[in-house]
């Protein structure tokens, strides 16, 4: 058990007067490519990262739910029989929503005490919310004495998605929860969001002398805000006009774009989805051939599409991508939902320090707070501790 694991258990015991029944961690994620295609029924290529959220759970003999965080001073208290949309707000909604969703699925969940320790940077587009949900779900599943299997994890993924959509109010597509639960060290996860099928794709740029750098612009975003929901609604309306359930079902993108020509906004949004799906397929091919130069070009093309067609980038993300490319990156793009958050850059290991310095200088010139840079290593998915 690591020092952090011991600290979580010790803090839980100090705050609740008893040791937890179970503890778990779940990682954040970086999406290598395939942005805003999950809710369009497409394919994306995320990977779990080493930055994780930890959760400790203890079942109670009454119906009280108490949720605490090592990052917050105040506790939240509710009743397990009354959990649901509107009962909890802020970060607590993600944790309480998981408990609600598991009960909605028919699990006999009593009152419980929860302590979380979030080590995924907040607002950075690295899916701190999914890490929180999945850590609580897996710890609660273990506390209930239920088995841990691929089928159980897929059910927990659905619980976490319901928590985020229905309780936290963020209309996400499920990619984040899936890779947080199912990620494998040294691999990205190709996820077909229409079928739920997943395939491990080797991701070890270190073997080629390369590194993936995450640059948190500190331009905070919130997916529960209107921009994300607007993009999703626009895509859904475009799909309806084209007579399909999801844009990924379109078999002739050029003809579809011609049909959408009367609505330039819908046309741009759809064009991003169509071209991004092509980039995901090309990325899998490039990685199978260890062609990181070609893969890097796909990253940069993805950013241009997200900036120009999907319009979810921002000045901080654009400046970051430009600075990394000028510092020698093979490719760079924004990652996550957009409107702030993080960018990623694929760099030769020898160029990482230059890229960090270039980003820092570019932000300083503009009077922005210095970005936070961290390496991204493909880590394993959620696991029970102890």
LINQUI-V487567 format. One line per field, one symbol per residue. phi: phi as a letter, one per 30 degrees, with the letter a starting at -180 (. if undefined). psi: psi as a letter, one per 40 degrees, with the letter a starting at -180 (. if undefined). burial: + if it has 16 or more other ideal C-beta (glycine too) atoms within 10 Angstrom, else -. A space follows every 50 residues. Layout:
BEGIN
phi: ???
psi: ???
burial: ???
END
This chain:
BEGIN
phi: .deddddddddedddciadddababbddbccdajcicddciccbbdbdcd dbccbbbbdccbcdcbbbbdcbdcccbbcddcdleidbbiddedddddde dddddjddcddacbbcbcccedicicidddddedddddddedddiddcbe ddddddedddddedddcdicddcjeddddddcebeibcbdccddcidbbd bebbdedcicbccccddiddbbddddddddddddddddddddibdbdddd cbeddddddcddbededdddddddddddddddddddddchcddddddded dddedddccchbdaeddddddddddddjddaaadbjdjikiccbbcbded cdddddddddddddecicdedccbdccdcddeadcj
psi: hidddddddddddddeeiiidiiiihiaihhdighfedeefahigiiiid hihihhihiieaehhhhiieeidiihhahdeeiahediiadddddddddd ddddeeighaiihhhihhehhieefefddddddddddddddddeeiihid ddddddddddddddddddfhgieedddddddeihheiihhhhedeehihh hhggdddefiihhhhheegiiheeiddddddddddddddddefidideeh egdddddddedegdddddddddddddddddddddddddefgddddddddd dddddddddefeaiddddddddddddeeidiiiiiadafabiiihhiide eddddddddddddddeeiihihhiihhhiiaiihi.
burial: ----+--++--+---+---+++++++++++++++++++++++++++++++ +++++++++-----+++++------+-+-+--++--++--++++++++++ +++-----+++++++++++++-++++++++++++++++++++++------ --+-++++++++++++++-+++++++++++++++--+++++-+----+-- +-+-+----++++++++++-+-+---++--++-++--++--+-+-+++-+ --+--++-++-----+++++++++-++-++-+++-++----+--++++++ +++-+++-++++++-++++++++++-+-++++++++++++++++++++-- ++-+++-+++-++----+--+-++-+++++++--+-
END
